[in-house]
Amino acid sequence: QVQLVESGGGLVQAGGSLRLSCAASGRTFATKNMGWFRQAPGKEREFVATIRWSGDITYYANSVKGRFTISRDNAKNSAYLQMNGLKPEDTAVYYCAAATWTSYPQLSSDDYNTWGQGTQVTVSS
């Protein structure tokens, strides 16, 4: 079973950048499709981006397309979310997650069975 730990969150001004990291333990990371989700106060958890286990296919929510980039390094058991052009509406707790199944893509939080603890991203205007 994979365990996940996010890092890299913080406070940034609008237009700035952050890079989130997700460190995974366990020997199965390289076989897992990975996703990033976020949850703002009072809102449902929402899909942000996902990357196939092989790293060759990615999907993004329309709200972040062109600004965020998901990537992974299977040799380092890590996934990343590079966030550029941040906006105040990007403020949320960001979670990385490992998908349950091998089919791809998986855009619902119900399709992920392993979650990190989350990292706070706050974008000031």
Buried (B, 14 or more C-beta within 10 A) or exposed (E): EBEBBBEBBEEBEEEBEBEBBBBBEEEEBBEBBBBBBBBBEEEEBBBBBBBBBEBEEBBBBEBBEEBBBBBBEBEEBBBBBBBBEBBEEBBBBBBBBBBBEEEBBBBEBEBBEBBBEBBEBBBEE
